[in-house]
Amino acid sequence: MRIALLSYRSKPHCGGQGVYVRYLSRGLAELGHHVEVFSGQPYPDLDPGGDLTPVDSLDLYNDDDPFRTPHWRELRDHIDLLEVGTMWTAGFPEPMTFSMRAARLLKARAHEFDVVHDNQCLGTGLLSLQRAGIPLVATVHHPITHDRRVDLADAKGWRKLTVRRWYGFTRMQARVARQIPQLLTVSQNSADDIREDFGVRPDQLRVVPLGVDAEVFTPPAKPRVPGRIVAMASADTPMKGVGTLLEAVAKLRTEREVELVLVSKLTPGGPTEQRIEELAIGDVVRTVKGISDEELAELFGSAEVASVPSLYEGFSLPTVEAMACGTPLVASRAGAIPEVAGPDGECADLVPPGDAEALAKALARLLDSPERRARLGANGRERVLARYSWKSVAAATVDCYAEAIARSPRGGKGATRC
C-alpha cells in the first residue's frame, strides 16, 4: 500500500506521537508498504530513507520561543492568520490548521496514496479528504477531554477561563471523530473513554496496542544504581502526577538514600520546579531531557525501580519501555496502566492515583526487596515480548487500512477485517 501518515507535531523523544510515527512507519516499511510522513514542527526522527514531507506551521510553540509573535512577512495565507489569531486569543490552533494545510497538499496528490492515516489531529480539514473519496483512518491515543478535566480541576480563579479556551479544539475533535468510520486506539480503556467523551459508535473503533523496540529497551548489562528511581513525564502538567511522586520521594529521603531521575522538560518556574523547591529535595532530584531511545533505555536499566504516577494514561509507553528493560514498576491504578502492566503485583505494584503516602510505601517496599524487584522485572520483560512488538502493531494497522479502503468509493474486494 501507499500510505500517507499525518502527525501535527512529532517530538522525537518526549511524548507518544513522535515515537508512534517513527516506529509505525518503520514497521509498515518492513512489511513492504510505502509510507510518507506529513508532519508539522517538531519533526519526527525517521529511519534512514524514511520519507518526510514537512507541513510547516508558524511554529508558535517552539521550545526555545514559545508563544512567539511572528513577523507579518511570515504570514502566508488565511490559515496562518487563523493560527496566530487563535493563539492570541488563548486557544490552541495546531490540530485545525495542520489538518487544513495537510488536506490542501493531499488533495493535490490524492492519486499517489491508497489511504491516509491521521495521528491524533482530528482536524476539520480531514473531512474534506473524506468527501473527496480518499480512504481515511485516524488514531486517537486517548480523548484530550481527560487532560482538560484534570487541568480544570487544578486551575484556580480566572485561569479556569484560559484552560477552557485552550482546550476548545476538543469539541472539534469530537465532531470529526464521529464522522470518520475507521478509528484506531491503543487500549480498551481508551476505547471506552473515546466512546463516552466523543460519542462515537462501538463499530468505529479498533484496539491496536502500541509497541516497543525490545532490542533497544533491554535489561542492563551493568549493575543498577542503588536507590535510583526513574520516571518519565512527557509534559509538566497535573495529569502526569509528578507532584505526587515528588511528595513520595520527600517522604522516602527521610529514611533512606534515594535519587529520582525525572525525564521531562520542565517549565522554568513552573509547578514541578516550584514543588521541588518547596519540598527541599533538589539535592536528590535530577532532570534530563532530549535524550535518545538508547539513552532512555540505559537510564531505565540503571534504576532499581521505575514509577508512572499519572492520574490518567491512554496507554503509557514509559510503562512498556520500563518493563522491556526488566525494571520493576510502581504505577498508578489509572486509565490504561493496569491494562498495559497487568494485574497488581505481576509486573508492577499499583497504587491509587494521587496518593503520595501509598506511592511512598510501595516504592519503599520494592527498594527493600531485591527478590521482588527481580520477579516483577522478569515478568515485565516477558509480558513485553509476548504482547508489545511494533511488527504486530503494523500488521494489525494494515488490516484496518484494508477495511477503510473497502468502505471507501475506491474500495475493492478482499479487504481484511481487523
ABEGO torsion letter per residue (X at the ends): XBBBBBBABBBAABEAAAAAAAAAAAAAAAAGBBBBBBBBOBBBBBBBGBBBBBBBBAGAABAABBGBBBBAAABABAAAAAAAAAAAAGBBAAAAAAAAAAAAAAAAAAAABABBBBBGAGBAAAAAAAAAGBBBBBBBABBAAAAAAAAAAABBEAAAAAAAAAAAAAAAAAAAAAABABBBBABAAAAAAAAAAAGBBAAABBBBBBBBBAAABBBBABBBBBGBBBBBBABBBAAAGAAAAAAAAAAAAAABBBBBBBBBBBBBGBAAAAAAAAAGAAAABBBBBGBBAAAAAAAAAABABBBBABABBAAGAAAAAAAAAGBBBBBBBBEAAAAAAEBBGAABBBBBBGBAAAAAAAAAAAAABAAAAAAAAAAAAAAAAAABBAAAAAAAAAAAAAAAAAABAABBBGBBBX
